[in-house]
Amino acid sequence: MSEYILEMKHITKRFASVVANEDVNLSVKKGEVHALLGENGAGKSTLMNCLYGMYDSYEGEIWFNGQKVVINDPKQAIALGIGMVHQHFMLVDAMTVFENIILGTKKDSSIFIKKEERKKEILELSQKYGLEVDLDKQVNEISVGEQQRVEILKALYRGAELLILDEPTAALTDQEVEGLFSIMGRLTAENKSVIFISHKMREVMAVSDRVTILRAGQT
């Protein structure tokens, strides 16, 4: 078994004549926080969007859990065990936390949602990783930090083994940042892996096991 959960090899992504990623290599070990560091426009989010299936036309190879994979859309990424929390959250404001987490999931063949069973599963996950949220509140009633916890819970509920956090501290208070770092520690203690996208050197040095730096689209 490979010690790496993810290996991205020689990834090149072009938008017409603009090369956003050029021959980029990234390897992430199981159970580590791996920072993807670079200034705005360095190509960090583009690389992760290739991994998450948001972009499907790129050169290079992706290996996940020792297997070469082709990821054409986020549904395939999720099925493999890849979750992504975007800088701008993908939540439905007018729905509850619970509804957002189960949206698009299917646990069995029944046409009915076993609400209490689902809630129990989500609460167990939230307690395990320190992701306390009120499942019955609407998303537009909770703080930014709580919304981020909902996004992380949503990814974990779908079976994420590798979690991509895109500039996750940008809109958080100092206290919420500390809470996020604690959650990341719990995830890696369970042998899950985190890609932490940032351009804040102090945070990167505080929380990361290893770092990959992108500059002008290159490693």
Biotite code that builds the C-alpha atoms (Angstrom):
import biotite.structure as struc

atoms = struc.array([
    struc.Atom([0.000, 0.000, 0.000], chain_id="A", res_id=1, res_name="MET", atom_name="CA", element="C"),
    struc.Atom([1.262, 3.474, -0.903], chain_id="A", res_id=2, res_name="SER", atom_name="CA", element="C"),
    struc.Atom([1.905, 5.937, 1.929], chain_id="A", res_id=3, res_name="GLU", atom_name="CA", element="C"),
    struc.Atom([0.285, 8.565, -0.303], chain_id="A", res_id=4, res_name="TYR", atom_name="CA", element="C"),
    struc.Atom([-3.463, 8.995, -0.533], chain_id="A", res_id=5, res_name="ILE", atom_name="CA", element="C"),
    struc.Atom([-2.993, 11.376, -3.492], chain_id="A", res_id=6, res_name="LEU", atom_name="CA", element="C"),
    struc.Atom([-0.415, 11.871, -6.225], chain_id="A", res_id=7, res_name="GLU", atom_name="CA", element="C"),
    struc.Atom([-0.980, 14.452, -8.938], chain_id="A", res_id=8, res_name="MET", atom_name="CA", element="C"),
    struc.Atom([1.675, 14.067, -11.632], chain_id="A", res_id=9, res_name="LYS", atom_name="CA", element="C"),
    struc.Atom([2.636, 16.623, -14.306], chain_id="A", res_id=10, res_name="HIS", atom_name="CA", element="C"),
    struc.Atom([-0.703, 18.450, -14.243], chain_id="A", res_id=11, res_name="ILE", atom_name="CA", element="C"),
    struc.Atom([-1.057, 21.164, -16.869], chain_id="A", res_id=12, res_name="THR", atom_name="CA", element="C"),
    struc.Atom([-4.294, 23.147, -17.198], chain_id="A", res_id=13, res_name="LYS", atom_name="CA", element="C"),
    struc.Atom([-4.873, 25.763, -19.893], chain_id="A", res_id=14, res_name="ARG", atom_name="CA", element="C"),
    struc.Atom([-7.657, 28.274, -20.419], chain_id="A", res_id=15, res_name="PHE", atom_name="CA", element="C"),
    struc.Atom([-7.264, 29.136, -24.122], chain_id="A", res_id=16, res_name="ALA", atom_name="CA", element="C"),
    struc.Atom([-3.776, 30.687, -24.317], chain_id="A", res_id=17, res_name="SER", atom_name="CA", element="C"),
    struc.Atom([-3.429, 31.124, -20.532], chain_id="A", res_id=18, res_name="VAL", atom_name="CA", element="C"),
    struc.Atom([-1.529, 28.347, -18.700], chain_id="A", res_id=19, res_name="VAL", atom_name="CA", element="C"),
    struc.Atom([-2.927, 28.245, -15.137], chain_id="A", res_id=20, res_name="ALA", atom_name="CA", element="C"),
    struc.Atom([-1.005, 25.113, -14.031], chain_id="A", res_id=21, res_name="ASN", atom_name="CA", element="C"),
    struc.Atom([2.195, 23.982, -15.749], chain_id="A", res_id=22, res_name="GLU", atom_name="CA", element="C"),
    struc.Atom([3.671, 20.522, -15.046], chain_id="A", res_id=23, res_name="ASP", atom_name="CA", element="C"),
    struc.Atom([2.572, 20.599, -11.393], chain_id="A", res_id=24, res_name="VAL", atom_name="CA", element="C"),
    struc.Atom([3.313, 17.705, -9.025], chain_id="A", res_id=25, res_name="ASN", atom_name="CA", element="C"),
    struc.Atom([1.587, 17.246, -5.649], chain_id="A", res_id=26, res_name="LEU", atom_name="CA", element="C"),
    struc.Atom([1.716, 14.270, -3.290], chain_id="A", res_id=27, res_name="SER", atom_name="CA", element="C"),
    struc.Atom([-0.294, 14.034, -0.056], chain_id="A", res_id=28, res_name="VAL", atom_name="CA", element="C"),
    struc.Atom([0.368, 11.423, 2.623], chain_id="A", res_id=29, res_name="LYS", atom_name="CA", element="C"),
    struc.Atom([-2.337, 9.640, 4.586], chain_id="A", res_id=30, res_name="LYS", atom_name="CA", element="C"),
    struc.Atom([-3.051, 11.364, 7.906], chain_id="A", res_id=31, res_name="GLY", atom_name="CA", element="C"),
    struc.Atom([-1.303, 14.663, 7.179], chain_id="A", res_id=32, res_name="GLU", atom_name="CA", element="C"),
    struc.Atom([-2.181, 18.311, 6.759], chain_id="A", res_id=33, res_name="VAL", atom_name="CA", element="C"),
    struc.Atom([-0.555, 19.311, 3.485], chain_id="A", res_id=34, res_name="HIS", atom_name="CA", element="C"),
    struc.Atom([-0.498, 23.024, 2.749], chain_id="A", res_id=35, res_name="ALA", atom_name="CA", element="C"),
    struc.Atom([-0.808, 24.307, -0.785], chain_id="A", res_id=36, res_name="LEU", atom_name="CA", element="C"),
    struc.Atom([0.828, 27.697, -0.488], chain_id="A", res_id=37, res_name="LEU", atom_name="CA", element="C"),
    struc.Atom([1.033, 30.568, -2.930], chain_id="A", res_id=38, res_name="GLY", atom_name="CA", element="C"),
    struc.Atom([-0.122, 34.113, -3.544], chain_id="A", res_id=39, res_name="GLU", atom_name="CA", element="C"),
    struc.Atom([-3.436, 34.907, -5.231], chain_id="A", res_id=40, res_name="ASN", atom_name="CA", element="C"),
    struc.Atom([-3.365, 33.783, -8.862], chain_id="A", res_id=41, res_name="GLY", atom_name="CA", element="C"),
    struc.Atom([-0.656, 31.150, -8.303], chain_id="A", res_id=42, res_name="ALA", atom_name="CA", element="C"),
    struc.Atom([-2.941, 28.355, -9.545], chain_id="A", res_id=43, res_name="GLY", atom_name="CA", element="C"),
    struc.Atom([-3.890, 26.716, -6.214], chain_id="A", res_id=44, res_name="LYS", atom_name="CA", element="C"),
    struc.Atom([-7.652, 26.661, -6.696], chain_id="A", res_id=45, res_name="SER", atom_name="CA", element="C"),
    struc.Atom([-7.312, 25.667, -10.368], chain_id="A", res_id=46, res_name="THR", atom_name="CA", element="C"),
    struc.Atom([-5.253, 22.611, -9.376], chain_id="A", res_id=47, res_name="LEU", atom_name="CA", element="C"),
    struc.Atom([-7.812, 21.589, -6.749], chain_id="A", res_id=48, res_name="MET", atom_name="CA", element="C"),
    struc.Atom([-10.693, 22.127, -9.162], chain_id="A", res_id=49, res_name="ASN", atom_name="CA", element="C"),
    struc.Atom([-8.976, 19.654, -11.501], chain_id="A", res_id=50, res_name="CYS", atom_name="CA", element="C"),
    struc.Atom([-8.760, 17.167, -8.616], chain_id="A", res_id=51, res_name="LEU", atom_name="CA", element="C"),
    struc.Atom([-12.406, 17.699, -7.622], chain_id="A", res_id=52, res_name="TYR", atom_name="CA", element="C"),
    struc.Atom([-13.712, 17.291, -11.167], chain_id="A", res_id=53, res_name="GLY", atom_name="CA", element="C"),
    struc.Atom([-14.748, 20.909, -11.680], chain_id="A", res_id=54, res_name="MET", atom_name="CA", element="C"),
    struc.Atom([-12.409, 20.975, -14.700], chain_id="A", res_id=55, res_name="TYR", atom_name="CA", element="C"),
    struc.Atom([-12.046, 17.791, -16.752], chain_id="A", res_id=56, res_name="ASP", atom_name="CA", element="C"),
    struc.Atom([-9.705, 18.828, -19.564], chain_id="A", res_id=57, res_name="SER", atom_name="CA", element="C"),
    struc.Atom([-6.117, 18.832, -18.332], chain_id="A", res_id=58, res_name="TYR", atom_name="CA", element="C"),
    struc.Atom([-2.855, 17.013, -18.993], chain_id="A", res_id=59, res_name="GLU", atom_name="CA", element="C"),
    struc.Atom([-1.206, 14.683, -16.491], chain_id="A", res_id=60, res_name="GLY", atom_name="CA", element="C"),
    struc.Atom([-2.235, 11.886, -14.133], chain_id="A", res_id=61, res_name="GLU", atom_name="CA", element="C"),
    struc.Atom([-4.071, 11.599, -10.814], chain_id="A", res_id=62, res_name="ILE", atom_name="CA", element="C"),
    struc.Atom([-3.463, 8.626, -8.507], chain_id="A", res_id=63, res_name="TRP", atom_name="CA", element="C"),
    struc.Atom([-5.728, 8.125, -5.494], chain_id="A", res_id=64, res_name="PHE", atom_name="CA", element="C"),
    struc.Atom([-5.100, 5.404, -2.908], chain_id="A", res_id=65, res_name="ASN", atom_name="CA", element="C"),
    struc.Atom([-2.564, 3.800, -5.239], chain_id="A", res_id=66, res_name="GLY", atom_name="CA", element="C"),
    struc.Atom([-4.934, 3.631, -8.229], chain_id="A", res_id=67, res_name="GLN", atom_name="CA", element="C"),
    struc.Atom([-4.797, 5.785, -11.354], chain_id="A", res_id=68, res_name="LYS", atom_name="CA", element="C"),
    struc.Atom([-8.134, 7.613, -11.616], chain_id="A", res_id=69, res_name="VAL", atom_name="CA", element="C"),
    struc.Atom([-9.952, 9.845, -14.075], chain_id="A", res_id=70, res_name="VAL", atom_name="CA", element="C"),
    struc.Atom([-12.229, 12.397, -12.397], chain_id="A", res_id=71, res_name="ILE", atom_name="CA", element="C"),
    struc.Atom([-14.658, 14.098, -14.774], chain_id="A", res_id=72, res_name="ASN", atom_name="CA", element="C"),
    struc.Atom([-17.072, 15.635, -12.265], chain_id="A", res_id=73, res_name="ASP", atom_name="CA", element="C"),
    struc.Atom([-17.489, 16.226, -8.498], chain_id="A", res_id=74, res_name="PRO", atom_name="CA", element="C"),
    struc.Atom([-19.786, 13.198, -8.179], chain_id="A", res_id=75, res_name="LYS", atom_name="CA", element="C"),
    struc.Atom([-16.860, 10.952, -9.164], chain_id="A", res_id=76, res_name="GLN", atom_name="CA", element="C"),
    struc.Atom([-14.532, 12.757, -6.758], chain_id="A", res_id=77, res_name="ALA", atom_name="CA", element="C"),
    struc.Atom([-17.003, 12.274, -3.883], chain_id="A", res_id=78, res_name="ILE", atom_name="CA", element="C"),
    struc.Atom([-17.436, 8.579, -4.748], chain_id="A", res_id=79, res_name="ALA", atom_name="CA", element="C"),
    struc.Atom([-13.649, 8.138, -4.498], chain_id="A", res_id=80, res_name="LEU", atom_name="CA", element="C"),
    struc.Atom([-13.538, 9.812, -1.072], chain_id="A", res_id=81, res_name="GLY", atom_name="CA", element="C"),
    struc.Atom([-12.536, 13.379, -1.967], chain_id="A", res_id=82, res_name="ILE", atom_name="CA", element="C"),
    struc.Atom([-14.390, 16.285, -0.351], chain_id="A", res_id=83, res_name="GLY", atom_name="CA", element="C"),
    struc.Atom([-13.949, 19.996, -0.985], chain_id="A", res_id=84, res_name="MET", atom_name="CA", element="C"),
    struc.Atom([-14.979, 23.013, 1.072], chain_id="A", res_id=85, res_name="VAL", atom_name="CA", element="C"),
    struc.Atom([-14.903, 25.959, -1.312], chain_id="A", res_id=86, res_name="HIS", atom_name="CA", element="C"),
    struc.Atom([-13.971, 29.462, -0.204], chain_id="A", res_id=87, res_name="GLN", atom_name="CA", element="C"),
    struc.Atom([-17.542, 30.503, -1.042], chain_id="A", res_id=88, res_name="HIS", atom_name="CA", element="C"),
    struc.Atom([-19.799, 27.930, 0.563], chain_id="A", res_id=89, res_name="PHE", atom_name="CA", element="C"),
    struc.Atom([-22.153, 25.783, -1.523], chain_id="A", res_id=90, res_name="MET", atom_name="CA", element="C"),
    struc.Atom([-25.078, 25.761, 0.935], chain_id="A", res_id=91, res_name="LEU", atom_name="CA", element="C"),
    struc.Atom([-28.776, 26.481, 0.388], chain_id="A", res_id=92, res_name="VAL", atom_name="CA", element="C"),
    struc.Atom([-29.634, 29.366, 2.720], chain_id="A", res_id=93, res_name="ASP", atom_name="CA", element="C"),
    struc.Atom([-33.362, 28.634, 2.919], chain_id="A", res_id=94, res_name="ALA", atom_name="CA", element="C"),
    struc.Atom([-32.837, 24.999, 3.998], chain_id="A", res_id=95, res_name="MET", atom_name="CA", element="C"),
    struc.Atom([-31.894, 23.625, 7.411], chain_id="A", res_id=96, res_name="THR", atom_name="CA", element="C"),
    struc.Atom([-28.429, 22.377, 8.313], chain_id="A", res_id=97, res_name="VAL", atom_name="CA", element="C"),
    struc.Atom([-29.766, 18.800, 8.288], chain_id="A", res_id=98, res_name="PHE", atom_name="CA", element="C"),
    struc.Atom([-31.358, 19.217, 4.851], chain_id="A", res_id=99, res_name="GLU", atom_name="CA", element="C"),
    struc.Atom([-28.123, 20.661, 3.430], chain_id="A", res_id=100, res_name="ASN", atom_name="CA", element="C"),
    struc.Atom([-26.056, 17.757, 4.749], chain_id="A", res_id=101, res_name="ILE", atom_name="CA", element="C"),
    struc.Atom([-28.303, 15.008, 3.340], chain_id="A", res_id=102, res_name="ILE", atom_name="CA", element="C"),
    struc.Atom([-29.090, 16.828, 0.083], chain_id="A", res_id=103, res_name="LEU", atom_name="CA", element="C"),
    struc.Atom([-28.249, 14.549, -2.842], chain_id="A", res_id=104, res_name="GLY", atom_name="CA", element="C"),
    struc.Atom([-27.337, 11.524, -0.711], chain_id="A", res_id=105, res_name="THR", atom_name="CA", element="C"),
    struc.Atom([-29.088, 8.154, -0.850], chain_id="A", res_id=106, res_name="LYS", atom_name="CA", element="C"),
    struc.Atom([-28.398, 5.654, 1.928], chain_id="A", res_id=107, res_name="LYS", atom_name="CA", element="C"),
    struc.Atom([-30.774, 2.851, 0.908], chain_id="A", res_id=108, res_name="ASP", atom_name="CA", element="C"),
    struc.Atom([-33.387, 1.876, -1.666], chain_id="A", res_id=109, res_name="SER", atom_name="CA", element="C"),
    struc.Atom([-36.332, 3.433, 0.195], chain_id="A", res_id=110, res_name="SER", atom_name="CA", element="C"),
    struc.Atom([-38.005, 6.468, -1.345], chain_id="A", res_id=111, res_name="ILE", atom_name="CA", element="C"),
    struc.Atom([-38.506, 7.845, 2.172], chain_id="A", res_id=112, res_name="PHE", atom_name="CA", element="C"),
    struc.Atom([-35.777, 9.548, 4.220], chain_id="A", res_id=113, res_name="ILE", atom_name="CA", element="C"),
    struc.Atom([-35.247, 7.872, 7.589], chain_id="A", res_id=114, res_name="LYS", atom_name="CA", element="C"),
    struc.Atom([-34.836, 11.215, 9.279], chain_id="A", res_id=115, res_name="LYS", atom_name="CA", element="C"),
    struc.Atom([-34.023, 10.091, 12.827], chain_id="A", res_id=116, res_name="GLU", atom_name="CA", element="C"),
    struc.Atom([-31.481, 7.514, 11.605], chain_id="A", res_id=117, res_name="GLU", atom_name="CA", element="C"),
    struc.Atom([-29.791, 10.128, 9.440], chain_id="A", res_id=118, res_name="ARG", atom_name="CA", element="C"),
    struc.Atom([-29.730, 12.676, 12.280], chain_id="A", res_id=119, res_name="LYS", atom_name="CA", element="C"),
    struc.Atom([-28.150, 10.126, 14.611], chain_id="A", res_id=120, res_name="LYS", atom_name="CA", element="C"),
    struc.Atom([-25.401, 9.374, 12.069], chain_id="A", res_id=121, res_name="GLU", atom_name="CA", element="C"),
    struc.Atom([-24.683, 13.077, 11.550], chain_id="A", res_id=122, res_name="ILE", atom_name="CA", element="C"),
    struc.Atom([-24.626, 13.832, 15.292], chain_id="A", res_id=123, res_name="LEU", atom_name="CA", element="C"),
    struc.Atom([-22.155, 10.978, 15.862], chain_id="A", res_id=124, res_name="GLU", atom_name="CA", element="C"),
    struc.Atom([-19.895, 12.428, 13.156], chain_id="A", res_id=125, res_name="LEU", atom_name="CA", element="C"),
    struc.Atom([-20.178, 15.945, 14.552], chain_id="A", res_id=126, res_name="SER", atom_name="CA", element="C"),
    struc.Atom([-19.250, 14.792, 18.068], chain_id="A", res_id=127, res_name="GLN", atom_name="CA", element="C"),
    struc.Atom([-16.329, 12.704, 16.795], chain_id="A", res_id=128, res_name="LYS", atom_name="CA", element="C"),
    struc.Atom([-14.673, 15.627, 15.018], chain_id="A", res_id=129, res_name="TYR", atom_name="CA", element="C"),
    struc.Atom([-15.822, 18.579, 17.146], chain_id="A", res_id=130, res_name="GLY", atom_name="CA", element="C"),
    struc.Atom([-18.217, 19.891, 14.479], chain_id="A", res_id=131, res_name="LEU", atom_name="CA", element="C"),
    struc.Atom([-21.056, 21.060, 16.705], chain_id="A", res_id=132, res_name="GLU", atom_name="CA", element="C"),
    struc.Atom([-23.958, 22.575, 14.760], chain_id="A", res_id=133, res_name="VAL", atom_name="CA", element="C"),
    struc.Atom([-27.727, 22.850, 15.306], chain_id="A", res_id=134, res_name="ASP", atom_name="CA", element="C"),
    struc.Atom([-29.199, 20.532, 12.668], chain_id="A", res_id=135, res_name="LEU", atom_name="CA", element="C"),
    struc.Atom([-32.634, 22.184, 12.807], chain_id="A", res_id=136, res_name="ASP", atom_name="CA", element="C"),
    struc.Atom([-31.515, 25.770, 12.187], chain_id="A", res_id=137, res_name="LYS", atom_name="CA", element="C"),
    struc.Atom([-31.693, 27.306, 8.733], chain_id="A", res_id=138, res_name="GLN", atom_name="CA", element="C"),
    struc.Atom([-28.318, 28.040, 7.174], chain_id="A", res_id=139, res_name="VAL", atom_name="CA", element="C"),
    struc.Atom([-29.105, 31.763, 6.971], chain_id="A", res_id=140, res_name="ASN", atom_name="CA", element="C"),
    struc.Atom([-29.469, 31.810, 10.779], chain_id="A", res_id=141, res_name="GLU", atom_name="CA", element="C"),
    struc.Atom([-25.975, 30.529, 11.618], chain_id="A", res_id=142, res_name="ILE", atom_name="CA", element="C"),
    struc.Atom([-22.523, 32.151, 11.633], chain_id="A", res_id=143, res_name="SER", atom_name="CA", element="C"),
    struc.Atom([-19.855, 31.840, 8.931], chain_id="A", res_id=144, res_name="VAL", atom_name="CA", element="C"),
    struc.Atom([-17.824, 29.522, 11.168], chain_id="A", res_id=145, res_name="GLY", atom_name="CA", element="C"),
    struc.Atom([-20.856, 27.285, 11.694], chain_id="A", res_id=146, res_name="GLU", atom_name="CA", element="C"),
    struc.Atom([-21.540, 27.242, 7.948], chain_id="A", res_id=147, res_name="GLN", atom_name="CA", element="C"),
    struc.Atom([-17.987, 26.043, 7.384], chain_id="A", res_id=148, res_name="GLN", atom_name="CA", element="C"),
    struc.Atom([-18.535, 23.240, 9.911], chain_id="A", res_id=149, res_name="ARG", atom_name="CA", element="C"),
    struc.Atom([-21.672, 22.261, 7.992], chain_id="A", res_id=150, res_name="VAL", atom_name="CA", element="C"),
    struc.Atom([-19.640, 22.046, 4.774], chain_id="A", res_id=151, res_name="GLU", atom_name="CA", element="C"),
    struc.Atom([-17.018, 19.856, 6.482], chain_id="A", res_id=152, res_name="ILE", atom_name="CA", element="C"),
    struc.Atom([-19.750, 17.631, 7.974], chain_id="A", res_id=153, res_name="LEU", atom_name="CA", element="C"),
    struc.Atom([-21.380, 17.360, 4.561], chain_id="A", res_id=154, res_name="LYS", atom_name="CA", element="C"),
    struc.Atom([-18.100, 16.135, 3.035], chain_id="A", res_id=155, res_name="ALA", atom_name="CA", element="C"),
    struc.Atom([-17.456, 13.660, 5.864], chain_id="A", res_id=156, res_name="LEU", atom_name="CA", element="C"),
    struc.Atom([-21.029, 12.340, 5.667], chain_id="A", res_id=157, res_name="TYR", atom_name="CA", element="C"),
    struc.Atom([-20.345, 11.514, 2.010], chain_id="A", res_id=158, res_name="ARG", atom_name="CA", element="C"),
    struc.Atom([-17.271, 9.496, 3.026], chain_id="A", res_id=159, res_name="GLY", atom_name="CA", element="C"),
    struc.Atom([-14.399, 11.944, 2.457], chain_id="A", res_id=160, res_name="ALA", atom_name="CA", element="C"),
    struc.Atom([-10.948, 10.553, 3.261], chain_id="A", res_id=161, res_name="GLU", atom_name="CA", element="C"),
    struc.Atom([-9.197, 13.564, 1.705], chain_id="A", res_id=162, res_name="LEU", atom_name="CA", element="C"),
    struc.Atom([-10.611, 17.000, 2.505], chain_id="A", res_id=163, res_name="LEU", atom_name="CA", element="C"),
    struc.Atom([-9.667, 20.078, 0.469], chain_id="A", res_id=164, res_name="ILE", atom_name="CA", element="C"),
    struc.Atom([-10.064, 23.358, 2.381], chain_id="A", res_id=165, res_name="LEU", atom_name="CA", element="C"),
    struc.Atom([-9.816, 26.336, 0.019], chain_id="A", res_id=166, res_name="ASP", atom_name="CA", element="C"),
    struc.Atom([-8.679, 29.474, 1.912], chain_id="A", res_id=167, res_name="GLU", atom_name="CA", element="C"),
    struc.Atom([-10.705, 28.273, 4.929], chain_id="A", res_id=168, res_name="PRO", atom_name="CA", element="C"),
    struc.Atom([-9.611, 31.008, 7.354], chain_id="A", res_id=169, res_name="THR", atom_name="CA", element="C"),
    struc.Atom([-10.382, 33.973, 5.076], chain_id="A", res_id=170, res_name="ALA", atom_name="CA", element="C"),
    struc.Atom([-13.705, 34.928, 6.710], chain_id="A", res_id=171, res_name="ALA", atom_name="CA", element="C"),
    struc.Atom([-13.193, 33.464, 10.200], chain_id="A", res_id=172, res_name="LEU", atom_name="CA", element="C"),
    struc.Atom([-12.547, 35.162, 13.538], chain_id="A", res_id=173, res_name="THR", atom_name="CA", element="C"),
    struc.Atom([-9.352, 34.244, 15.444], chain_id="A", res_id=174, res_name="ASP", atom_name="CA", element="C"),
    struc.Atom([-11.384, 32.000, 17.752], chain_id="A", res_id=175, res_name="GLN", atom_name="CA", element="C"),
    struc.Atom([-13.015, 30.248, 14.790], chain_id="A", res_id=176, res_name="GLU", atom_name="CA", element="C"),
    struc.Atom([-9.575, 29.718, 13.192], chain_id="A", res_id=177, res_name="VAL", atom_name="CA", element="C"),
    struc.Atom([-8.385, 27.975, 16.380], chain_id="A", res_id=178, res_name="GLU", atom_name="CA", element="C"),
    struc.Atom([-11.520, 25.821, 16.287], chain_id="A", res_id=179, res_name="GLY", atom_name="CA", element="C"),
    struc.Atom([-10.856, 24.899, 12.658], chain_id="A", res_id=180, res_name="LEU", atom_name="CA", element="C"),
    struc.Atom([-7.268, 23.891, 13.421], chain_id="A", res_id=181, res_name="PHE", atom_name="CA", element="C"),
    struc.Atom([-8.537, 21.678, 16.252], chain_id="A", res_id=182, res_name="SER", atom_name="CA", element="C"),
    struc.Atom([-10.970, 19.990, 13.833], chain_id="A", res_id=183, res_name="ILE", atom_name="CA", element="C"),
    struc.Atom([-8.129, 19.429, 11.342], chain_id="A", res_id=184, res_name="MET", atom_name="CA", element="C"),
    struc.Atom([-6.114, 17.779, 14.117], chain_id="A", res_id=185, res_name="GLY", atom_name="CA", element="C"),
    struc.Atom([-8.970, 15.399, 14.888], chain_id="A", res_id=186, res_name="ARG", atom_name="CA", element="C"),
    struc.Atom([-9.303, 14.489, 11.217], chain_id="A", res_id=187, res_name="LEU", atom_name="CA", element="C"),
    struc.Atom([-5.625, 13.635, 10.787], chain_id="A", res_id=188, res_name="THR", atom_name="CA", element="C"),
    struc.Atom([-5.653, 11.679, 14.075], chain_id="A", res_id=189, res_name="ALA", atom_name="CA", element="C"),
    struc.Atom([-8.217, 9.421, 12.345], chain_id="A", res_id=190, res_name="GLU", atom_name="CA", element="C"),
    struc.Atom([-5.810, 9.053, 9.360], chain_id="A", res_id=191, res_name="ASN", atom_name="CA", element="C"),
    struc.Atom([-7.801, 11.386, 7.144], chain_id="A", res_id=192, res_name="LYS", atom_name="CA", element="C"),
    struc.Atom([-5.808, 13.832, 5.013], chain_id="A", res_id=193, res_name="SER", atom_name="CA", element="C"),
    struc.Atom([-6.313, 17.578, 4.607], chain_id="A", res_id=194, res_name="VAL", atom_name="CA", element="C"),
    struc.Atom([-5.141, 19.866, 1.809], chain_id="A", res_id=195, res_name="ILE", atom_name="CA", element="C"),
    struc.Atom([-4.988, 23.342, 3.327], chain_id="A", res_id=196, res_name="PHE", atom_name="CA", element="C"),
    struc.Atom([-4.953, 26.063, 0.652], chain_id="A", res_id=197, res_name="ILE", atom_name="CA", element="C"),
    struc.Atom([-3.604, 29.356, 1.906], chain_id="A", res_id=198, res_name="SER", atom_name="CA", element="C"),
    struc.Atom([-1.327, 32.304, 1.283], chain_id="A", res_id=199, res_name="HIS", atom_name="CA", element="C"),
    struc.Atom([-0.904, 33.070, 5.018], chain_id="A", res_id=200, res_name="LYS", atom_name="CA", element="C"),
    struc.Atom([2.569, 31.886, 5.992], chain_id="A", res_id=201, res_name="MET", atom_name="CA", element="C"),
    struc.Atom([1.997, 32.019, 9.761], chain_id="A", res_id=202, res_name="ARG", atom_name="CA", element="C"),
    struc.Atom([-1.029, 29.712, 9.580], chain_id="A", res_id=203, res_name="GLU", atom_name="CA", element="C"),
    struc.Atom([0.691, 27.357, 7.168], chain_id="A", res_id=204, res_name="VAL", atom_name="CA", element="C"),
    struc.Atom([3.710, 26.973, 9.478], chain_id="A", res_id=205, res_name="MET", atom_name="CA", element="C"),
    struc.Atom([1.456, 26.475, 12.515], chain_id="A", res_id=206, res_name="ALA", atom_name="CA", element="C"),
    struc.Atom([-0.716, 23.700, 11.150], chain_id="A", res_id=207, res_name="VAL", atom_name="CA", element="C"),
    struc.Atom([1.010, 21.884, 8.269], chain_id="A", res_id=208, res_name="SER", atom_name="CA", element="C"),
    struc.Atom([3.045, 18.680, 8.173], chain_id="A", res_id=209, res_name="ASP", atom_name="CA", element="C"),
    struc.Atom([4.380, 19.387, 4.677], chain_id="A", res_id=210, res_name="ARG", atom_name="CA", element="C"),
    struc.Atom([4.059, 22.214, 2.168], chain_id="A", res_id=211, res_name="VAL", atom_name="CA", element="C"),
    struc.Atom([3.878, 22.473, -1.619], chain_id="A", res_id=212, res_name="THR", atom_name="CA", element="C"),
    struc.Atom([4.427, 25.974, -3.026], chain_id="A", res_id=213, res_name="ILE", atom_name="CA", element="C"),
    struc.Atom([2.940, 27.194, -6.287], chain_id="A", res_id=214, res_name="LEU", atom_name="CA", element="C"),
    struc.Atom([4.271, 30.269, -8.046], chain_id="A", res_id=215, res_name="ARG", atom_name="CA", element="C"),
    struc.Atom([2.866, 31.460, -11.370], chain_id="A", res_id=216, res_name="ALA", atom_name="CA", element="C"),
    struc.Atom([1.278, 28.054, -11.942], chain_id="A", res_id=217, res_name="GLY", atom_name="CA", element="C"),
    struc.Atom([4.420, 25.986, -11.286], chain_id="A", res_id=218, res_name="GLN", atom_name="CA", element="C"),
    struc.Atom([5.546, 23.855, -8.334], chain_id="A", res_id=219, res_name="THR", atom_name="CA", element="C"),
])
